[in-house]
Amino acid sequence: MNDSSAEPGGGTGRYSVPQAARYLGISERAVRKRITAGTLRAEKDGPHWSVFLSAVPGAHVGGTVAEPGAVPPEPDIIEARYRVTPAEIEQAVERTGERYIADIASMFDRVDGLYRAQLDAKDETIAELRRRAEAAESRLSELEEQQAESLDEPTSMPETRPQRAWWRFWERET
């Protein structure tokens, strides 16, 4: 379906979805998503899509420079260009997972430390309040005992002289 006929405006080639995916170095599903999102220009030809891709010299596509009328690179060429084995991909995924788990564990330890510090401060505050309550209770019992003792003893009133009026200051006491 590679119709190298140029669209109006020139410099574009017409490709099927699988060809466009190989040409761009992405999956067919990603090409369809880009068509739906409107980031790739395409039109529906019956049940199939025709994707219009730029074939302007100097336009970078899939990591290479595209020439006018260029044929999309074959998958073998793309795989040879990157030289990544499935084992290396699996190792990268495992390392990423290990880092993620380590980061989560580190965050958990920090949060746990903060909560423990807050709990310790709360415990210290409660202990201080209990000490103050016990001291207040003991002081209250002492005061109650003193009051009970003072009520049991007869109280004697001190002898006082009757007070005289202020103007009688000059009078002599007899």
C-alpha positions as MATLAB code, in Angstrom:
seq = 'MNDSSAEPGGGTGRYSVPQAARYLGISERAVRKRITAGTLRAEKDGPHWSVFLSAVPGAHVGGTVAEPGAVPPEPDIIEARYRVTPAEIEQAVERTGERYIADIASMFDRVDGLYRAQLDAKDETIAELRRRAEAAESRLSELEEQQAESLDEPTSMPETRPQRAWWRFWERET';
ca = [
       0.000    0.000    0.000;
       3.014    2.270   -0.068;
       1.743    4.731   -2.587;
       4.600    7.132   -3.113;
       2.251    9.517   -4.841;
       2.626   12.890   -3.245;
      -0.326   14.581   -1.660;
      -1.041   18.219   -2.406;
       1.575   20.201   -0.570;
       4.183   17.663   -1.646;
       6.792   15.772    0.289;
       4.490   13.180    1.852;
       4.103    9.460    1.281;
       1.058    7.300    1.807;
       1.506    4.254    4.054;
      -0.599    1.548    5.645;
      -0.777    1.414    9.438;
       1.782   -1.449    9.715;
       4.163    0.320    7.306;
       3.791    3.611    9.171;
       4.480    1.810   12.463;
       7.718    0.331   11.086;
       8.664    3.647    9.510;
       8.128    5.562   12.778;
       9.570    2.806   14.979;
       6.412    2.473   17.063;
       3.631   -0.101   17.405;
       0.574   -0.267   15.170;
      -1.580    0.485   18.194;
       0.428    3.668   18.818;
      -0.114    4.703   15.180;
      -3.884    4.170   15.570;
      -3.877    6.182   18.802;
      -2.048    9.030   17.069;
      -4.573    8.933   14.229;
      -7.424    9.108   16.754;
      -5.691   11.927   18.646;
      -5.127   13.803   15.405;
      -1.335   13.927   15.656;
      -0.906   11.854   12.474;
      -2.609   12.876    9.256;
      -4.556    9.942    7.834;
      -7.701    9.074    5.928;
      -9.927    6.037    5.928;
      -9.819    3.889    2.750;
     -12.706    1.510    3.310;
     -11.829   -0.581    6.383;
      -8.158    0.511    6.357;
      -6.327    3.716    7.179;
      -3.853    5.475    4.914;
      -1.275    7.451    6.862;
       0.494   10.429    5.301;
       4.085   10.701    6.457;
       6.621   13.351    5.627;
       9.373   12.306    3.270;
      11.143   15.660    3.251;
      14.952   15.384    3.129;
      16.441   16.026    6.543;
      13.275   15.031    8.446;
      14.257   12.660   11.238;
      12.083    9.578   11.419;
      12.880    6.641   13.676;
      16.383    7.930   14.378;
      17.471    8.131   10.708;
      17.267   10.807    8.047;
      14.438   10.112    5.594;
      14.984   10.637    1.904;
      12.216   11.505   -0.566;
      10.368    8.325   -1.480;
      12.256    6.381    1.220;
      11.084    2.892    2.003;
      10.324    2.261    5.657;
      13.147    0.374    7.357;
      12.585   -3.297    8.013;
      12.172   -4.443   11.626;
      15.458   -6.379   11.485;
      17.319   -3.169   10.670;
      15.720   -1.367   13.609;
      16.554   -4.204   16.007;
      20.146   -4.340   14.729;
      20.506   -0.591   15.249;
      19.699   -0.736   18.971;
      21.291   -4.093   19.895;
      19.252   -4.681   23.030;
      18.557   -8.241   24.030;
      15.435   -9.382   25.824;
      17.634  -10.388   28.778;
      18.944   -6.801   29.045;
      15.400   -5.472   28.940;
      14.382   -7.911   31.683;
      17.358   -6.823   33.802;
      16.443   -3.150   33.335;
      12.874   -3.902   34.409;
      14.123   -5.779   37.490;
      16.485   -2.929   38.426;
      13.662   -0.439   38.048;
      11.441   -2.602   40.260;
      14.171   -2.934   42.867;
      14.716    0.839   42.919;
      10.983    1.395   43.250;
      10.775   -1.024   46.178;
      13.839    0.561   47.812;
      12.324    4.043   47.427;
       9.017    2.898   48.929;
      10.854    1.205   51.832;
      12.893    4.370   52.448;
       9.759    6.508   52.428;
       8.057    4.064   54.812;
      11.042    4.251   57.193;
      10.935    8.071   57.178;
       7.192    8.156   57.845;
       7.581    5.507   60.541;
      10.313    7.595   62.199;
       8.096   10.681   62.162;
       5.183    8.781   63.701;
       7.414    7.253   66.361;
       8.762   10.706   67.278;
       5.226   12.039   67.567;
       4.167    9.065   69.691;
       7.175    9.541   71.993;
       6.343   13.235   72.405;
       2.730   12.318   73.189;
       3.857    9.749   75.766;
       6.134   12.321   77.443;
       3.276   14.829   77.581;
       0.940   12.239   79.118;
       3.579   11.269   81.707;
       4.097   14.936   82.662;
       0.347   15.483   83.017;
       0.049   12.362   85.201;
       2.857   13.602   87.454;
       1.144   16.964   87.814;
      -2.203   15.305   88.579;
      -0.603   13.098   91.269;
       1.127   16.130   92.822;
      -2.155   18.058   92.834;
      -3.969   15.102   94.419;
      -1.348   14.757   97.170;
      -1.436   18.515   97.870;
      -5.232   18.386   97.986;
      -5.185   15.515  100.493;
      -2.674   17.453  102.659;
      -4.907   20.515  102.637;
      -7.956   18.422  103.480;
      -6.090   16.862  106.432;
      -5.024   20.298  107.665;
      -8.560   21.553  107.377;
      -9.918   18.539  109.274;
      -7.346   19.061  112.039;
      -8.173   22.728  112.328;
     -11.885   21.975  112.614;
     -11.260   19.492  115.402;
      -9.341   22.006  117.554;
     -11.309   24.665  119.388;
     -10.383   28.018  118.114;
      -9.757   30.827  120.541;
     -10.384   34.310  119.486;
      -7.597   36.727  120.135;
      -8.396   39.472  122.561;
      -8.933   42.721  120.875;
      -9.665   46.090  122.218;
     -12.719   47.801  120.989;
     -11.771   50.346  118.442;
     -12.557   53.933  119.112;
     -13.494   56.619  116.716;
     -10.660   58.443  114.981;
     -11.442   61.782  116.520;
     -10.895   60.347  119.953;
      -7.223   59.921  119.205;
      -6.377   62.937  121.324;
      -8.182   61.607  124.293;
      -6.157   59.769  126.807;
      -6.720   56.171  127.409;
      -7.725   55.205  130.807;
];
